């Protein structure tokens, strides 16, 4: 699971870092980088509680699935491999984007 989470994180983080450094130049690149850093301002505990509120059986996402008619009853989405993988990718994504942005900027300035 850790290798898969790392691969998925890299698949998401590298294009984001590439866009920040190569495509969006100047102010727009700086703005995108700050938008990536905003979740660092919130505690990891608060972000984890947010995921719990979204995914528990009485949470927002299961209620939305019932309202849309996708499921008949609310589904418990916590503690499944797929949701654990989403959480792992989400928590490590920021720690991969920032070093990639710095590396890509350093390779551009040479």
C-alpha positions as CSV (number, residue, x, y, z in Angstrom):
1,X,0.0,0.0,0.0
2,X,2.9,2.4,0.7
3,X,4.4,1.9,-2.7
4,X,1.1,2.5,-4.4
5,X,0.5,5.6,-2.3
6,X,3.9,6.9,-3.2
7,X,3.3,6.2,-6.9
8,X,-0.1,7.9,-6.9
9,X,1.3,10.9,-5.0
10,X,4.1,11.3,-7.5
11,X,1.6,11.0,-10.4
12,X,-0.4,13.9,-8.9
13,X,2.4,16.0,-7.5
14,X,4.8,16.0,-10.5
15,X,2.3,17.6,-12.9
16,X,1.2,20.1,-10.3
17,X,4.9,21.0,-9.6
18,X,5.5,21.2,-13.4
19,X,2.6,23.6,-13.9
20,X,3.7,25.8,-11.0
21,X,7.3,26.1,-12.3
22,X,7.2,25.8,-16.1
23,X,3.7,26.9,-17.2
24,X,2.5,29.4,-14.6
25,X,5.3,32.0,-14.5
26,X,5.5,35.1,-12.2
27,X,2.5,35.9,-10.1
28,X,0.3,33.0,-11.2
29,X,3.1,30.5,-10.3
30,X,3.5,32.1,-6.9
31,X,-0.2,32.1,-6.3
32,X,-0.5,28.4,-7.2
33,X,2.4,27.6,-4.9
34,X,0.7,29.5,-2.0
35,X,-2.5,27.6,-2.7
36,X,-0.6,24.4,-2.3
37,X,0.8,25.6,1.0
38,X,-2.5,26.6,2.6
39,X,-3.3,23.2,4.0
40,X,0.0,23.4,5.9
41,X,-1.6,26.2,8.0
42,X,-4.2,23.7,9.3
43,X,-3.3,21.1,11.9
44,X,-3.0,17.5,10.7
45,X,-5.5,16.6,13.4
46,X,-8.1,19.0,12.1
47,X,-7.7,17.7,8.6
48,X,-8.1,14.1,9.8
49,X,-11.2,15.1,11.7
50,X,-12.5,16.7,8.5
51,X,-12.0,13.4,6.6
52,X,-13.9,11.6,9.4
53,X,-16.8,14.0,9.1
54,X,-16.9,13.5,5.4
55,X,-16.6,9.7,5.3
56,X,-18.3,8.2,8.4
57,X,-21.7,6.5,8.0
58,X,-23.6,9.6,9.0
59,X,-21.2,11.8,7.2
60,X,-21.6,14.2,4.2
61,X,-20.5,11.8,1.4
62,X,-22.7,8.8,2.3
63,X,-25.7,11.2,2.7
64,X,-25.0,12.6,-0.7
65,X,-24.8,9.1,-2.2
66,X,-28.2,8.3,-0.7
67,X,-29.7,11.6,-1.9
68,X,-28.4,11.0,-5.5
69,X,-29.9,7.5,-5.4
70,X,-26.6,5.8,-5.8
71,X,-27.1,3.8,-2.6
72,X,-30.2,2.8,-0.7
73,X,-28.6,3.2,2.7
74,X,-25.7,5.2,4.0
75,X,-22.4,3.3,3.5
76,X,-19.5,3.3,5.9
77,X,-16.6,4.6,3.9
78,X,-14.0,4.7,6.6
79,X,-11.4,1.9,7.2
80,X,-11.4,0.6,3.6
81,X,-8.3,0.2,1.6
82,X,-9.3,2.7,-0.9
83,X,-10.1,5.4,1.6
84,X,-6.9,4.7,3.5
85,X,-5.0,5.1,0.2
86,X,-6.8,8.5,-0.4
87,X,-5.8,9.6,3.1
88,X,-2.2,8.6,2.5
89,X,-2.0,10.4,-0.8
90,X,-3.6,13.5,0.6
91,X,-1.3,13.7,3.6
92,X,1.9,13.1,1.6
93,X,1.0,15.2,-1.4
94,X,2.1,18.5,0.1
95,X,5.4,17.0,1.2
96,X,6.1,15.9,-2.4
97,X,4.9,19.1,-4.3
98,X,7.2,21.5,-2.4
99,X,10.5,19.6,-3.0
100,X,9.6,19.0,-6.6
101,X,8.8,22.7,-7.2
102,X,12.2,23.6,-5.6
103,X,14.0,21.0,-7.7
104,X,12.3,22.1,-10.9
105,X,13.0,25.8,-10.2
106,X,16.7,24.9,-9.5
107,X,17.0,23.0,-12.8
108,X,15.5,26.0,-14.7
109,X,17.9,28.5,-13.3
110,X,21.1,26.6,-14.3
